[in-house]
């Protein structure tokens, strides 16, 4: 299995979520983690044990409406559930044997972003790609004195 793809998917998820302005970004991510909790309901292989996990994730998602930390916790809980399904249950995508493992690699990337407060990565990316005004002034000053 390719380990890079799930990491890239996590990064792309965080970049796309960065397009949503706060506080909507946090609330939308709380909904996403709540939905992730129900991902295995249609045949995850653990029978009735799937239901307490959904209830736990619903609680964590509810708390995540006001807390990035709870959203990060939710993604880590989902990581553990992905690993359980990879080793003992059914994959998240029935047609892809390693899909739960891929999800278990992707989810901690998202969790780390959440634990940092879900910052806008697009803003950081723009700053990184665009030279600062002070750097331009220093360059212009150095050119003028030469």
PEKA-V974791 format. One record per pair of residues at least 12 apart in sequence whose ideal C-beta (glycine too) atoms are under 10 Angstrom apart, sorted by sequence separation. I is the first residue (numbers start at 1). J is the second residue. D is the distance in Angstrom with one decimal. If there is no record, write none. Layout:
i,j,d
I,J,D
I,J,D
This chain:
i,j,d
17,29,6.2
38,50,8.5
41,53,9.2
60,72,9.7
86,98,7.3
91,103,8.9
92,104,9.5
37,50,9.5
38,51,9.8
40,53,7.8
41,54,6.5
60,73,5.8
61,74,6.1
86,99,8.5
87,100,8.7
39,53,10.0
40,54,8.6
60,74,4.2
78,92,9.8
85,99,9.2
86,100,4.0
87,101,9.0
14,29,9.6
17,32,8.2
38,53,8.9
39,54,9.4
59,74,9.3
60,75,9.4
85,100,4.4
86,101,4.6
13,29,9.5
37,53,6.4
38,54,5.2
57,73,9.9
58,74,9.8
60,76,9.8
84,100,8.5
85,101,9.1
86,102,9.0
37,54,5.2
57,74,6.0
60,77,6.6
82,99,8.8
83,100,7.4
86,103,8.5
37,55,8.5
39,57,9.4
56,74,8.9
60,78,9.4
82,100,4.6
83,101,7.6
85,103,8.7
86,104,6.4
13,32,8.7
37,56,7.2
38,57,7.3
81,100,8.5
82,101,7.1
85,104,8.7
34,54,8.9
37,57,2.4
38,58,8.4
57,77,6.5
82,102,8.4
83,103,9.3
84,104,9.3
36,57,7.0
37,58,6.4
56,77,6.8
57,78,7.2
82,103,4.5
83,104,5.0
35,57,8.7
37,59,9.4
81,103,9.1
82,104,3.7
83,105,9.9
34,57,5.9
35,58,9.9
37,60,7.6
81,104,8.6
82,105,8.6
33,57,6.8
34,58,5.7
37,61,6.9
53,77,7.9
57,81,8.4
79,103,7.8
80,104,8.1
82,106,8.8
83,107,9.9
33,58,9.8
34,59,9.2
36,61,8.7
53,78,9.0
56,81,9.5
78,103,7.4
79,104,5.0
82,107,6.6
34,60,7.7
35,61,8.1
78,104,8.3
79,105,8.4
81,107,9.3
33,60,6.7
34,61,3.1
53,80,9.5
54,81,10.0
79,106,8.7
80,107,9.3
33,61,5.1
34,62,7.6
53,81,5.9
78,106,9.7
79,107,4.3
32,61,8.3
78,107,5.2
79,108,5.6
30,60,8.6
31,61,6.8
34,64,7.7
77,107,9.0
78,108,9.6
79,109,10.0
30,61,4.9
33,64,5.9
34,65,9.4
50,81,9.1
53,84,9.2
75,106,9.1
76,107,7.2
79,110,9.4
29,61,9.1
30,62,7.4
32,64,9.2
75,107,4.6
76,108,6.7
78,110,9.1
79,111,7.2
30,63,8.1
31,64,8.6
74,107,9.1
75,108,7.0
78,111,8.7
27,61,10.0
30,64,3.5
31,65,8.5
75,109,8.7
76,110,9.6
77,111,9.3
29,64,6.9
30,65,4.7
46,81,9.0
49,84,9.4
50,85,9.7
72,107,9.9
75,110,4.9
76,111,5.0
29,65,9.5
30,66,8.4
72,108,9.3
74,110,9.5
75,111,3.8
76,112,9.6
27,64,8.3
30,67,8.5
33,70,8.3
34,71,9.5
37,74,7.1
44,81,8.3
74,111,8.1
75,112,8.8
26,64,7.3
27,65,5.6
30,68,9.1
33,71,5.3
36,74,7.2
40,78,9.6
46,84,7.5
72,110,8.0
73,111,7.8
75,113,9.0
76,114,9.3
26,65,7.4
27,66,8.7
29,68,7.9
32,71,8.3
33,72,8.8
36,75,7.5
39,78,7.8
45,84,9.3
46,85,7.7
50,89,8.9
71,110,8.6
72,111,4.4
75,114,6.3
76,115,9.2
26,66,7.7
30,70,7.6
31,71,9.8
33,73,8.8
34,74,7.5
37,77,7.8
44,84,8.9
45,85,6.6
49,89,9.3
71,111,8.1
72,112,7.5
74,114,8.2
75,115,9.2
26,67,8.0
30,71,5.7
33,74,3.7
36,77,9.1
37,78,6.7
40,81,7.0
44,85,5.7
72,113,8.0
73,114,8.4
23,65,9.1
26,68,6.0
29,71,5.1
32,74,8.9
33,75,6.0
36,78,4.9
39,81,8.5
40,82,8.8
46,88,7.9
47,89,9.7
71,113,9.4
72,114,3.6
73,115,8.8
23,66,8.8
25,68,9.3
29,72,9.5
32,75,9.1
39,82,8.8
45,88,7.3
46,89,5.4
71,114,4.5
72,115,4.3
26,70,9.9
27,71,9.7
30,74,8.0
33,77,8.6
37,81,8.0
40,84,9.4
45,89,3.4
46,90,8.7
70,114,8.6
71,115,8.8
72,116,8.7
26,71,7.1
29,74,8.9
33,78,7.0
36,81,8.8
40,85,6.1
44,89,5.2
45,90,3.9
68,113,8.9
69,114,7.5
72,117,9.5
29,75,9.0
36,82,9.3
39,85,9.2
43,89,9.1
44,90,5.6
45,91,9.0
68,114,5.0
69,115,6.6
71,117,10.0
72,118,8.8
43,90,5.7
44,91,9.0
67,114,9.4
68,115,7.0
71,118,7.4
42,90,9.6
43,91,9.7
44,92,7.9
68,116,7.9
69,117,8.8
40,89,7.1
43,92,9.9
68,117,5.0
40,90,7.4
64,114,8.3
67,117,10.0
68,118,5.1
40,91,9.3
43,94,7.1
68,119,9.5
40,92,6.4
42,94,9.1
39,92,5.6
39,93,9.5
36,92,9.4
44,100,9.0
40,100,8.5
39,100,9.4
39,103,8.1
10,75,9.3
36,103,8.5
36,107,7.8
33,107,9.3
36,110,9.4
33,110,8.6
32,110,8.8
33,111,9.3
29,110,8.3
33,114,8.4
29,113,9.2
30,114,9.8
29,114,6.8
26,114,8.8
29,118,6.3
28,118,9.8
26,117,8.6
6,98,9.5
26,118,5.9
6,99,9.6
9,102,7.8
10,103,9.7
13,106,7.5
17,110,8.5
25,118,5.7
9,103,9.0
12,106,9.7
13,107,9.6
25,119,9.4
1,96,9.9
6,101,8.1
7,102,9.7
10,105,7.8
11,106,9.2
14,109,7.2
18,113,8.9
22,117,9.3
25,120,7.8
1,97,9.0
2,98,9.2
6,102,4.3
9,105,8.8
10,106,4.3
13,109,7.8
14,110,6.3
17,113,8.0
22,118,7.8
1,98,4.6
5,102,6.9
6,103,7.2
9,106,5.0
10,107,7.2
12,109,9.7
13,110,5.7
17,114,9.6
22,119,9.4
1,99,9.7
3,101,9.4
6,104,8.0
7,105,6.4
8,106,8.7
9,107,9.9
10,108,7.6
11,109,6.3
14,112,8.9
15,113,9.6
20,118,9.4
22,120,8.0
3,102,8.7
6,105,3.8
7,106,7.0
10,109,2.8
11,110,9.0
14,113,4.4
21,120,8.2
1,101,6.2
2,102,8.4
5,105,8.6
6,106,4.0
9,109,8.1
10,110,5.2
13,113,8.4
14,114,8.8
18,118,8.1
20,120,8.9
1,102,6.8
4,105,9.4
5,106,8.6
6,107,8.6
7,108,9.2
8,109,8.9
9,110,9.2
10,111,8.9
17,118,7.0
18,119,7.6
19,120,8.2
3,105,6.2
6,108,9.6
7,109,5.7
10,112,8.6
11,113,8.6
14,116,9.6
18,120,4.4
19,121,9.5
2,105,9.7
6,109,7.8
10,113,7.9
17,120,8.9
18,121,4.4
19,122,6.2
1,105,8.6
14,118,8.0
17,121,8.3
18,122,4.4
14,119,9.0
15,120,9.4
16,121,9.3
17,122,9.6
18,123,7.3
14,120,9.7
15,121,5.2
16,122,9.1
18,124,8.5
14,121,5.5
15,122,6.4
18,125,8.3
14,122,9.7
11,121,8.1
15,125,7.5
